[in-house]
Amino acid sequence: MRFPLTRNDSNRLRKLATVAVLGVTFAGVWSRVNYVAAVDVPEKSTALPANNPFAAPSPLPFHAPAFDKIRIDDFLPTFTFGMKQQLAEMNAIAKQAEPPTFTNTIEAMERSGALLTRVDNVFSNLTSAEKNKALQNIETELAPLRSVHSDNILLNRPLFQRVEKVWQTKESLGLTPEQAEVLKQRYESFVRAGARLSDQDQGRIRSLNEQLSKLETKFEENLLAIAKERAVVVDTAAELDGMSAAEISAAAQAAKARGLDGKYLIQISNTTRVPVLTSLNNRALRQRVWEASANRGLGRDGGIDNRGLVLEIAQFRAERAKVLGYESHAAYKLQNQMAKTPAAARKMLTDLVPGVLERVQQEASDLKAMIKECGESHELAPWDWEYYAEKVRKARFEVDESIVRPYFELDSVLKNGVFFTMNKLYGISFRERKDLPVYHPDVRVFDVIDRDGSQIGLFYADYFKRDTKRGGAWMSSFVDQSRLLHEKPVIVNCLNIPRPADGEPALISFDNVTTLFHEMGHALHGLFSDVTYPTVAGTATPRDFVEFPSTFEEDWAIQPEILANYARHYQTGDPIPKDLLDKAVRAKKFNKGFETLEYLAAALLDLEWHSLDSAQIPADVEKFEAESLKKVGVNHPAVPPRYRTAYFAHIWSGGYSSSYYAYLWSEVLAADAFAHMIAKGGCTRDNGNLFRTEILSRGSSRDPMASYKAFRGMEPTVDALLIRRGLK
């Protein structure tokens, strides 16, 4: 089980920026004088220089970014001009003399902000995948500019009055179902942002938004710096006993890249647990690595301290929710999600806790027995869990990760696993091309060819970890599909697979194999989008639905017919032996109590932070975290949350505030859908075509549960989820 940090949140937010919904997330304010000036910006402004690569749509296929021409100095002036241009477009819509209609108001808004969308699609992915100090400085400067831009649209009363008029007359307009959904989302975005508030309350919203935009950006900047700060330096190779020769070589290379010749560098992951903990025999070093990860952002040893940022963000979010008329930030955020209320999300999570804790106790007993079997007498600590779990895994299933990895060479997994599966299910194929510019030499580009031979769009793959890339894995888009704008999709997947030493093959863990399938599910959600309006395209869905298509694709990775095609030894080409394959598949359900509990703890912690009102914000982050975990019964001493508060990127800077539960909510859909497809014949074109038509192509052009029932014929049950997790 993985819960990778995807970029669908920012991907959706970019779309919503163009449709004037960003005030919820990229929030901020200038002075009142500047606000008036911004609203009254002339509709004709000096054009960008002709040599600015964003001034016009890219001449490359599918308007792919011209990375060979884009310069850092292009971003800020383009953003500034793009925001002015879109404000002028919105003001023109608001000032029309003609009565408001869907076409002259809603559809006109859908067409607005083309320049801003072009530059933001590129910039947002670069600041995640290839950030440097210059980009970071621009990101910091842009945060309040973006927020005031969205506020100037969402709190524009004449513009809202036109949208409201269209909304009030919707029954007589003869709208298509997609148009009706676009209208609903636009109308609700204005109301939820505060369009109906008094001038005084709108001013308070603007002030809170300004503070949040700066704090959230600072939190994200800190995380990148913390990843470098908390990397563990090891003096000798002997201390790395248990790691493979290739891993030790990569650690030496990583240290050398930082000017630490002769030493070794262990980099922490974005989650609390670090992959190397499964193999390190040196218990003291395991503890160092775990503590470097788990205590990051707490200011230990004079390091970066995120606690003050967290408290301020929580405070301002709670205050904003109150001004908007909600009892908490969680209540505000979940109103337009599938869960609807924090209580519903919390119940789904807490209902699982007793059964999961029972499984965790069984797993802990097995690990304690293994500790004794290894001649040790220490207690089971968090830095021991994965180490001894791997030993139990090997003993129980006779599966050694070092023996399995040679069968999972990255290129084979991608082409003979992921691409092979997509062809069997959907009839599509991927053809690599070398002629398009990329933002880093690691990035690969593929034409995506449909079953009829036509081209769907482009797919970019950026898989290796580097210091300039934030942690986790995500999908994003450089161009979103839209029939209205005559655009086809250009999609990118980013992962953080450890780079092999020079000359060595990229042999990846089975966890990363599954992540490749997961992120391709997000990519297909963007590539197969077939809607008219940008607002509802691709991954622009409720957050507790967006992880459904990606989680669904994961399970193909362990289907025997798929595994047999890609799991081949990188040297001999021999397929993975059937007995080893069977053991590896069975082993996937091992340790699920631990994995589920660490997720539940993080998801419940998120809800606890965001269910507070403004008078309840604590003074002590660590104390609140400990008390919250104890209150909801997930405070197991050896199983910490997957993310602790001080580095929980999803909820403080990633757009998942109050919504980290969404991965499990989506997994209910995914497990039920996959079980249904297997019962209907498995990986067949007919099954794939139905899933593509009813789920992947729809975006949020209709209610997500309606889409699910159109595919499945009924609402999902939790039975398949419990089986998938090995809990039933």
matplotlib code that plots the C-alpha trace (Angstrom):
import matplotlib.pyplot as plt

x = [0.0, 1.2, -0.3, 2.0, 1.7, 0.1, 0.0, -3.7, -4.5, -2.4, -3.5, -7.1, -6.3, -4.6, -7.8, -9.9, -7.6, -8.6, -12.2, -11.8, -12.0, -8.5, -9.4, -9.9, -6.2, -3.9, -5.2, -4.0, -4.5, -2.9, -3.9, -7.4, -5.9, -4.1, -7.2, -9.2, -6.4, -6.2, -9.9, -9.9, -6.9, -7.3, -8.5, -5.7, -2.2, 1.2, 1.8, 4.5, 7.7, 7.3, 10.3, 8.5, 7.8, 4.5, 3.2, 1.5, 0.6, 3.7, 4.4, 5.4, 3.0, 0.0, 1.4, 4.0, 6.2, 9.3, 11.7, 14.6, 13.4, 11.8, 14.0, 13.5, 13.2, 10.1, 8.0, 7.3, 6.5, 4.3, 2.4, 1.9, 0.7, -1.4, -3.2, -3.9, -5.2, -7.5, -8.8, -9.5, -11.4, -13.5, -14.2, -15.4, -17.8, -19.1, -19.7, -21.6, -24.8, -26.5, -28.5, -26.3, -26.5, -24.5, -22.6, -21.7, -21.0, -20.1, -18.6, -16.7, -15.2, -14.1, -12.2, -10.5, -6.9, -5.3, -1.9, -2.0, -2.9, 0.0, 2.6, 1.2, 1.1, 4.8, 5.8, 3.9, 5.5, 9.0, 8.7, 8.0, 10.3, 13.2, 13.2, 16.2, 16.7, 15.6, 12.3, 11.8, 12.1, 9.6, 7.2, 7.4, 6.8, 3.9, 2.0, 0.2, -0.1, -1.9, -4.2, -5.2, -5.9, -8.4, -10.0, -10.4, -12.4, -14.3, -15.2, -16.2, -19.8, -21.0, -19.4, -21.1, -24.4, -24.3, -23.3, -26.1, -28.6, -27.7, -27.9, -31.4, -32.7, -30.9, -34.0, -35.1, -31.8, -31.8, -28.3, -26.6, -25.7, -22.1, -23.1, -25.3, -22.4, -20.0, -22.6, -23.1, -19.3, -18.8, -21.7, -20.7, -17.1, -18.2, -20.5, -17.9, -15.2, -17.4, -19.2, -22.2, -20.4, -20.4, -17.5, -16.1, -16.2, -14.7, -11.9, -11.2, -11.2, -8.7, -6.5, -6.6, -6.0, -2.9, -1.4, -2.2, -0.7, 2.6, 2.6, 1.7, 4.4, 7.0, 6.0, 6.6, 10.0, 11.0, 10.3, 12.7, 15.4, 14.6, 15.1, 18.7, 19.2, 18.0, 19.9, 22.1, 25.8, 27.6, 31.3, 32.1, 30.7, 30.8, 28.0, 25.8, 25.9, 22.8, 22.4, 23.3, 26.5, 24.5, 22.8, 26.1, 27.6, 24.6, 25.0, 28.6, 27.8, 25.1, 27.6, 30.2, 27.6, 27.4, 31.1, 31.4, 33.9, 34.6, 31.4, 27.9, 24.5, 21.2, 18.4, 15.1, 11.8, 8.8, 7.1, 8.0, 9.4, 12.5, 13.0, 16.5, 15.2, 14.2, 17.9, 20.2, 21.7, 23.1, 20.4, 22.0, 22.1, 18.5, 17.5, 19.5, 17.7, 14.3, 14.7, 16.1, 12.8, 10.3, 11.7, 12.1, 10.6, 10.7, 13.7, 15.8, 19.6, 19.0, 17.3, 14.4, 11.3, 7.8, 5.8, 5.0, 3.9, 1.6, -0.1, -0.6, -2.0, -4.4, -5.5, -6.1, -7.9, -10.2, -10.9, -11.6, -14.1, -15.9, -16.2, -17.6, -20.2, -18.7, -17.9, -14.5, -12.1, -12.9, -16.6, -15.9, -13.6, -15.7, -19.0, -18.5, -16.7, -18.2, -18.0, -19.9, -19.0, -16.0, -18.2, -18.7, -15.0, -14.0, -16.5, -15.1, -11.7, -12.5, -14.7, -11.6, -9.5, -10.5, -9.9, -6.7, -5.3, -6.1, -4.0, -1.2, -1.0, -0.7, 2.1, 3.9, 3.8, 5.5, 8.2, 8.9, 9.3, 11.7, 13.7, 14.2, 15.0, 17.7, 19.2, 18.2, 16.4, 15.4, 11.9, 10.1, 10.8, 9.6, 13.0, 12.8, 9.4, 10.3, 13.7, 12.1, 9.0, 11.3, 12.9, 9.4, 8.4, 11.5, 10.9, 7.2, 7.1, 10.8, 10.9, 14.1, 13.8, 17.4, 16.5, 13.3, 14.6, 16.7, 13.4, 12.1, 14.3, 12.6, 12.4, 11.0, 8.4, 7.4, 7.2, 6.4, 4.3, 2.6, 2.4, 1.5, -1.4, -2.7, -2.7, -4.6, -7.2, -7.6, -5.9, -3.4, 0.3, 3.3, 6.0, 9.1, 10.3, 13.6, 12.9, 11.0, 12.8, 12.6, 13.3, 15.8, 17.8, 16.0, 12.7, 11.4, 8.6, 6.1, 3.4, 0.2, -1.6, -5.2, -6.7, -7.7, -4.2, -4.9, -2.8, -4.4, -1.7, 1.8, 3.1, 6.2, 8.0, 10.3, 11.1, 14.4, 15.0, 17.1, 17.7, 15.8, 12.6, 10.2, 9.3, 6.6, 5.0, 2.5, 0.8, 0.4, -0.4, 1.2, -1.9, -5.4, -8.0, -10.9, -13.1, -14.0, -10.4, -9.4, -6.7, -5.4, -3.7, 0.0, 0.6, 3.6, 4.2, 6.9, 8.3, 11.3, 13.0, 16.5, 19.0, 21.4, 25.1, 26.6, 26.5, 24.2, 20.7, 17.7, 16.4, 13.4, 11.4, 8.0, 6.6, 7.9, 6.5, 3.1, 3.6, 4.3, 1.0, -0.7, 0.6, -0.3, -3.8, -3.8, -2.1, -4.9, -7.5, -5.9, -5.2, -8.7, -10.6, -13.3, -15.2, -15.9, -15.1, -11.8, -13.5, -14.6, -11.7, -9.5, -8.6, -10.7, -12.9, -13.6, -10.5, -12.1, -12.8, -9.5, -7.5, -9.9, -8.7, -5.0, -5.6, -7.6, -4.7, -2.3, -3.7, -2.8, 0.8, 0.3, -1.9, -0.1, -0.5, 0.9, 3.7, 4.8, 5.3, 7.5, 9.1, 12.2, 15.8, 17.7, 20.7, 19.4, 15.9, 14.5, 11.0, 10.7, 10.3, 6.7, 7.4, 9.2, 6.4, 3.7, 5.5, 6.0, 2.3, 1.3, 3.8, 2.1, -0.7, 1.9, 2.3, -1.0, -2.0, 1.0, 0.6, -3.1, -2.6, 0.1, -2.3, -5.3, -3.2, -2.2, -5.7, -7.3, -4.6, -5.5, -9.1, -8.3, -6.2, -8.8, -11.9, -10.8, -12.4, -10.3, -10.4, -9.1, -5.8, -3.2, 0.1, 2.1, 2.2, 3.7, 1.4, -1.7, -0.5, 0.1, -3.3, -5.2, -3.7, -4.6, -8.1, -8.9, -7.1, -4.2, -1.3, 0.6, 4.2, 5.9, 3.6, 3.8, 1.6, 2.7, 3.2, 3.7, 2.4, 5.6, 6.2, 2.7, 2.9, -0.4, -2.4, -0.3, 0.9, -0.4, -4.1, -5.3, -6.2, -9.1, -8.9, -6.1, -8.9, -9.6, -7.1, -9.0, -12.4, -11.2, -9.7, -13.2, -14.2, -11.0, -11.1, -14.8, -14.3, -11.3, -13.0, -16.0, -13.7, -11.9, -15.3, -16.2, -13.1, -10.2, -7.8, -9.9, -10.6, -14.3, -13.8, -11.2, -13.4, -16.3, -14.1, -12.6, -16.1, -17.9, -15.0, -11.8, -13.4, -15.9, -13.8, -16.4, -18.9, -21.4, -21.8, -19.0, -21.2, -23.4, -20.2, -19.3, -22.8, -22.8, -19.7, -20.4, -24.2, -24.4, -22.7, -19.6, -19.3, -16.3, -15.9, -13.3, -11.3, -11.0, -9.8, -7.4, -5.9, -5.7, -8.0, -10.7]
y = [0.0, 3.5, 6.9, 8.8, 12.6, 13.3, 16.6, 16.2, 18.7, 21.5, 20.2, 20.8, 24.1, 25.4, 24.7, 26.3, 29.4, 29.8, 29.4, 31.7, 29.2, 29.6, 31.9, 28.9, 27.8, 30.4, 33.1, 36.6, 40.3, 43.6, 46.8, 48.1, 50.7, 48.0, 45.9, 48.7, 49.3, 45.6, 45.4, 48.5, 47.4, 48.5, 45.9, 46.7, 46.3, 46.3, 42.9, 40.5, 40.6, 38.4, 36.3, 35.3, 31.6, 31.9, 34.9, 32.5, 28.8, 26.7, 25.7, 22.2, 19.2, 19.5, 22.8, 21.0, 23.4, 24.7, 24.0, 24.8, 28.4, 29.0, 31.0, 31.6, 35.4, 34.7, 33.5, 36.6, 39.0, 36.4, 35.7, 39.4, 40.1, 36.9, 37.9, 41.4, 39.9, 37.5, 40.2, 42.4, 39.4, 38.9, 42.6, 42.6, 39.8, 41.6, 44.9, 43.4, 45.2, 42.0, 39.9, 37.1, 33.8, 30.6, 31.5, 35.1, 34.5, 31.0, 29.9, 33.2, 32.5, 29.1, 30.7, 33.3, 33.1, 31.1, 32.8, 32.4, 28.7, 28.2, 29.6, 28.2, 24.6, 24.7, 26.7, 24.5, 21.3, 22.8, 24.1, 20.5, 18.6, 20.8, 23.7, 26.0, 29.1, 31.4, 29.5, 29.4, 33.1, 33.6, 31.2, 33.2, 36.4, 35.0, 33.5, 36.8, 37.8, 34.6, 34.9, 38.5, 37.5, 34.9, 37.1, 39.9, 37.5, 35.5, 38.6, 40.7, 41.5, 42.4, 39.2, 37.1, 38.8, 37.6, 34.1, 34.1, 35.2, 32.3, 30.0, 31.2, 30.7, 27.4, 25.3, 27.3, 27.4, 23.9, 23.1, 19.9, 17.8, 18.9, 22.6, 22.2, 20.8, 23.6, 26.2, 24.5, 24.4, 28.0, 29.3, 27.3, 28.5, 32.1, 31.4, 29.3, 32.0, 34.6, 36.4, 37.0, 38.4, 42.0, 44.3, 44.0, 40.2, 40.1, 42.3, 39.8, 36.9, 38.7, 39.3, 35.7, 34.5, 36.7, 35.2, 31.6, 32.0, 33.1, 30.5, 27.5, 28.5, 28.8, 25.4, 23.8, 25.6, 24.4, 20.8, 20.8, 22.3, 19.9, 16.9, 18.0, 19.0, 15.7, 13.3, 11.0, 11.1, 7.7, 7.5, 4.0, 1.3, -1.2, 0.7, 0.0, -3.7, -5.2, -2.8, -4.1, -3.2, -1.1, 0.8, 1.5, 2.7, 5.0, 6.3, 7.1, 8.9, 10.9, 12.0, 12.9, 15.1, 17.1, 17.4, 14.6, 12.4, 9.1, 9.2, 7.9, 9.7, 8.1, 10.3, 10.4, 9.8, 12.0, 9.6, 8.7, 5.4, 5.2, 2.3, 1.5, 0.6, -2.9, -3.8, -2.0, -4.4, -1.7, -0.9, 2.3, 3.6, 2.5, 4.6, 7.6, 7.3, 6.9, 9.8, 12.0, 11.3, 11.3, 14.4, 16.7, 20.1, 20.2, 22.4, 19.7, 20.4, 23.9, 22.6, 24.1, 24.4, 24.1, 24.1, 27.8, 27.7, 24.8, 26.6, 29.8, 27.9, 26.0, 29.3, 31.2, 28.4, 28.0, 31.8, 31.8, 28.9, 30.8, 34.0, 31.9, 30.4, 26.9, 25.4, 24.3, 24.2, 20.5, 21.2, 23.8, 21.6, 18.5, 20.1, 19.5, 16.2, 12.7, 12.4, 15.7, 16.0, 15.4, 13.0, 10.8, 10.7, 10.1, 7.3, 5.5, 5.7, 4.9, 1.9, 0.2, 0.9, -2.1, -4.7, -3.0, -2.8, -6.5, -7.3, -5.0, -6.8, -10.1, -8.6, -7.2, -10.6, -12.1, -9.4, -9.8, -13.5, -12.8, -10.4, -13.3, -15.7, -13.4, -13.5, -10.0, -8.9, -5.2, -3.9, -3.5, 0.1, 2.1, 1.7, -2.0, -2.7, -2.8, -4.5, -7.5, -7.4, -8.1, -11.0, -12.4, -11.9, -13.8, -16.6, -16.9, -16.4, -17.1, -13.8, -11.8, -8.3, -8.5, -11.6, -10.2, -6.8, -8.1, -9.0, -5.5, -3.4, 0.0, 0.1, -3.4, -2.6, 0.5, -0.9, -4.6, -4.0, -0.6, 0.1, -3.6, -3.4, -0.2, -1.7, -4.8, -2.8, 0.3, -0.5, 2.4, 2.4, 4.5, 5.5, 7.3, 10.3, 12.2, 15.4, 17.4, 19.5, 18.5, 20.3, 17.7, 15.0, 12.3, 13.2, 11.0, 11.8, 9.4, 9.8, 8.2, 6.5, 5.5, 2.2, 3.7, 5.0, 8.6, 10.4, 11.2, 13.4, 13.3, 11.6, 12.8, 10.4, 11.8, 9.0, 9.5, 11.1, 14.3, 17.1, 19.5, 17.4, 17.2, 13.8, 11.5, 10.8, 12.8, 13.4, 16.9, 18.4, 20.9, 21.0, 20.0, 18.5, 20.7, 20.5, 24.2, 25.3, 22.6, 21.3, 17.7, 16.6, 16.8, 14.8, 14.2, 11.6, 12.2, 9.6, 9.5, 6.2, 6.1, 6.7, 3.7, 4.3, 5.2, 2.2, 0.1, -1.0, 0.7, -2.2, -1.0, -2.2, -3.8, -0.8, 1.5, -1.0, -0.4, 3.4, 3.3, 1.7, 4.1, 7.2, 5.9, 5.7, 9.4, 10.0, 8.1, 10.2, 13.2, 11.5, 10.0, 13.1, 13.8, 16.9, 20.3, 22.6, 22.9, 23.2, 19.5, 18.0, 15.0, 15.0, 18.0, 15.8, 15.7, 14.8, 11.6, 10.4, 11.4, 8.6, 6.0, 5.5, 5.5, 3.0, 0.9, 0.5, -0.6, -4.1, -5.0, -5.0, -8.3, -10.1, -13.2, -12.6, -9.0, -10.0, -12.7, -10.2, -7.7, -9.5, -10.8, -10.9, -7.9, -10.0, -13.2, -12.2, -15.2, -14.8, -14.7, -18.3, -19.2, -20.1, -16.9, -15.0, -16.7, -15.9, -12.3, -11.9, -13.5, -11.4, -8.2, -8.8, -9.1, -6.3, -4.7, -4.0, -1.8, 0.0, 0.6, 1.9, 4.3, 5.7, 5.8, 7.7, 10.4, 10.7, 11.1, 13.5, 15.6, 15.7, 16.5, 19.5, 20.9, 20.2, 22.8, 26.2, 29.3, 29.3, 25.7, 26.0, 24.5, 26.1, 22.8, 20.9, 17.7, 17.5, 18.0, 15.4, 12.8, 13.6, 13.4, 10.0, 8.7, 10.1, 8.2, 5.1, 4.9, 5.7, 2.5, 3.1, 1.2, 2.4, 6.2, 8.1, 7.9, 11.6, 13.6, 17.1, 19.0, 17.5, 16.6, 18.2, 16.9, 19.0, 22.1, 22.9, 20.2, 20.9, 17.8, 19.7, 17.7, 15.3, 12.8, 10.3, 10.5, 7.8, 5.2, 6.5, 6.2, 2.7, 1.5, 2.4, 1.0, -2.4, -2.9, -1.9, -4.1, -7.1, -6.5, -6.3, -9.5, -11.3, -10.0, -11.5, -9.4, -7.5, -7.4, -4.6, -4.7, -4.1, -1.4, 0.4, 0.5, 1.9, 4.5, 5.6, 5.8, 6.8, 8.1, 10.2, 12.0, 14.1, 15.8, 16.4, 14.5, 13.4, 10.9, 8.3, 8.4, 7.7, 4.8, 3.3, 3.7, 1.5, -0.9, -1.0, -0.3, 1.5, -0.1, -2.2, -2.4, -6.2, -6.0, -3.4, -5.7, -8.5, -6.2, -5.1, -8.7, -7.8, -10.3]
z = [0.0, -0.8, -0.6, -2.9, -3.0, -6.3, -8.1, -9.0, -6.3, -7.9, -11.3, -10.4, -8.7, -11.9, -13.8, -11.1, -11.2, -14.8, -13.8, -10.9, -8.0, -6.6, -3.8, -1.6, -1.8, -3.4, -1.1, -0.3, -0.5, -1.4, 0.1, -0.6, -3.0, -4.9, -5.0, -6.7, -9.2, -10.0, -10.7, -12.8, -14.9, -18.5, -20.9, -23.3, -21.8, -23.3, -24.9, -23.9, -26.0, -29.1, -28.0, -24.7, -25.2, -23.4, -25.5, -27.9, -27.7, -28.2, -31.8, -30.7, -31.1, -28.9, -27.6, -25.5, -23.6, -25.4, -22.6, -24.8, -25.1, -21.6, -19.3, -15.6, -16.3, -18.4, -15.5, -13.4, -16.2, -17.9, -14.6, -14.0, -17.5, -17.5, -14.4, -15.7, -19.0, -17.2, -14.9, -18.0, -19.6, -16.4, -16.1, -19.7, -18.9, -15.8, -17.7, -20.7, -21.4, -22.7, -20.2, -18.8, -20.6, -20.3, -23.5, -22.7, -19.0, -18.1, -21.4, -21.7, -18.3, -19.5, -22.3, -20.1, -18.7, -21.6, -21.1, -17.3, -17.7, -20.1, -17.8, -14.6, -16.0, -16.7, -13.6, -11.1, -12.3, -12.4, -8.8, -7.8, -10.1, -10.8, -8.2, -7.8, -5.7, -8.5, -9.0, -5.3, -5.0, -7.8, -6.1, -2.9, -4.7, -6.7, -3.7, -2.7, -6.4, -7.3, -4.2, -4.8, -8.4, -7.4, -4.8, -7.4, -9.5, -6.9, -4.9, -7.9, -7.2, -10.7, -12.1, -9.4, -10.1, -13.7, -12.7, -10.1, -12.7, -15.0, -12.0, -11.1, -14.7, -15.3, -15.7, -18.7, -20.6, -22.1, -20.8, -21.5, -18.5, -18.7, -19.0, -16.0, -14.0, -15.1, -14.1, -10.7, -10.0, -11.0, -8.9, -5.9, -6.2, -5.9, -2.9, -1.1, -1.6, 0.1, -2.8, -0.6, 2.4, 3.4, 2.4, 5.9, 5.9, 2.4, 3.6, 6.4, 4.0, 1.9, 4.9, 6.0, 2.4, 2.2, 5.3, 4.2, 0.8, 2.3, 5.1, 2.8, 0.3, 3.1, 4.4, 1.0, 0.7, 4.1, 3.2, 0.3, 2.6, 5.4, 3.1, 2.6, 6.2, 7.6, 5.2, 7.3, 6.7, 7.4, 7.8, 6.8, 4.4, 7.3, 9.0, 5.9, 6.3, 4.9, 2.0, -1.5, -3.2, -5.7, -2.9, -1.1, -4.3, -4.8, -1.3, -1.9, -5.1, -3.3, -0.7, -3.3, -5.1, -1.8, -1.4, 1.1, -0.6, 1.2, 3.1, 2.4, 2.4, 3.3, 2.1, 3.9, 2.1, 2.3, 4.6, 8.2, 7.3, 5.1, 2.7, 3.8, 7.2, 5.9, 5.3, 7.7, 10.2, 12.4, 14.9, 16.0, 12.5, 11.9, 14.9, 13.5, 10.2, 11.7, 14.1, 11.3, 9.4, 12.2, 14.0, 11.0, 11.1, 14.9, 15.2, 16.8, 16.9, 15.6, 12.4, 10.5, 12.7, 11.1, 14.2, 14.2, 10.6, 11.3, 14.2, 12.1, 9.1, 11.3, 13.1, 9.9, 8.2, 11.2, 11.2, 7.5, 7.9, 10.6, 8.5, 5.7, 8.0, 8.7, 12.1, 11.0, 8.0, 7.7, 7.4, 4.8, 2.7, 2.7, 1.8, -1.9, -1.6, -1.8, 2.0, 2.5, 6.3, 8.6, 10.6, 7.6, 6.8, 10.4, 10.8, 7.8, 9.3, 12.9, 11.9, 10.6, 13.7, 15.9, 13.2, 12.1, 15.7, 16.1, 13.0, 14.2, 17.5, 15.6, 13.4, 16.4, 18.1, 15.1, 15.0, 18.8, 18.2, 15.4, 17.6, 20.1, 17.3, 16.2, 19.7, 20.6, 23.7, 22.9, 22.7, 19.4, 18.4, 15.3, 13.7, 14.2, 12.6, 8.9, 9.6, 11.4, 9.2, 6.2, 8.1, 8.9, 5.2, 4.0, 6.5, 5.9, 2.1, 1.4, -0.5, -0.4, -1.8, -3.1, -5.1, -6.4, -7.5, -10.5, -12.1, -11.9, -14.2, -14.7, -18.5, -18.6, -15.9, -17.8, -21.3, -20.7, -17.6, -17.5, -21.3, -22.0, -19.6, -21.0, -24.5, -23.4, -21.5, -23.7, -27.0, -26.7, -27.3, -26.4, -28.8, -27.5, -29.2, -28.8, -30.7, -28.0, -25.5, -21.8, -18.5, -17.3, -19.0, -17.0, -18.6, -21.4, -23.9, -25.5, -28.2, -26.9, -29.8, -29.6, -30.8, -34.2, -34.9, -34.0, -31.4, -28.0, -26.7, -25.1, -22.0, -20.1, -17.6, -14.9, -12.6, -10.7, -7.4, -7.2, -4.7, -6.8, -6.8, -3.9, -2.4, -3.4, -6.7, -8.7, -12.1, -13.5, -16.9, -19.2, -21.4, -20.3, -22.7, -23.8, -26.9, -26.3, -26.5, -29.1, -26.8, -26.4, -23.2, -22.4, -19.2, -16.9, -14.2, -11.6, -9.2, -6.8, -7.7, -6.3, -9.1, -9.6, -9.7, -13.1, -15.3, -13.1, -14.1, -12.4, -10.4, -8.5, -5.5, -5.9, -4.2, -7.0, -9.5, -8.0, -7.9, -11.7, -12.3, -9.8, -11.5, -14.9, -13.7, -13.0, -16.4, -18.1, -16.2, -18.0, -21.3, -21.8, -20.8, -23.3, -22.2, -23.6, -20.7, -18.8, -15.4, -15.5, -17.5, -16.5, -12.8, -11.9, -9.7, -5.9, -4.0, -2.6, -6.2, -7.9, -6.4, -7.5, -11.1, -10.0, -7.2, -9.5, -12.0, -9.2, -8.9, -12.5, -11.3, -9.5, -12.0, -13.1, -16.9, -16.5, -14.1, -16.5, -19.2, -17.4, -14.4, -16.2, -15.0, -16.3, -17.2, -18.6, -19.7, -17.9, -16.4, -12.7, -11.4, -10.8, -7.2, -6.5, -8.3, -6.3, -3.1, -4.1, -4.8, -1.5, 0.3, -0.9, 1.6, 4.4, 7.0, 6.0, 9.6, 10.0, 6.7, 7.3, 10.8, 9.9, 7.2, 9.5, 12.1, 9.5, 8.1, 11.5, 12.6, 9.6, 10.6, 14.2, 13.2, 10.8, 13.0, 15.5, 15.7, 16.0, 19.8, 20.1, 18.3, 20.7, 21.6, 21.5, 18.2, 19.6, 22.6, 20.4, 18.0, 20.8, 22.5, 19.2, 18.3, 21.7, 21.5, 18.3, 19.5, 17.0, 19.2, 18.9, 20.1, 17.3, 14.5, 14.0, 11.6, 8.0, 8.2, 11.4, 11.7, 11.0, 7.6, 6.5, 3.0, 1.9, 4.4, 5.0, 1.4, -0.9, -1.0, 0.9, 4.1, 5.8, 2.8, 3.4, 4.2, 0.4, -0.4, 1.5, 0.3, -3.2, -2.5, -1.6, -5.2, -6.7, -4.9, -5.7, -9.4, -9.8, -8.2, -10.6, -13.6, -12.7, -12.3, -15.8, -17.5, -16.2, -18.4, -21.6, -24.1, -23.5, -19.7, -20.4, -22.9, -20.4, -17.7, -20.1, -21.3, -17.9, -15.6, -17.2, -20.0, -17.8, -15.4, -13.2, -16.0, -13.9, -10.3, -9.5, -8.0, -11.1, -13.1, -10.8, -11.0, -14.8, -14.8, -12.0, -12.0, -8.2, -5.4, -4.0, -0.9, 1.4, 1.0, -1.8, 0.2, 3.2, 1.0, -0.8, 2.5, 3.7, 6.6, 5.6]

ax = plt.figure().add_subplot(projection="3d")
ax.plot(x, y, z, "-o")
ax.set_aspect("equal")
plt.show()
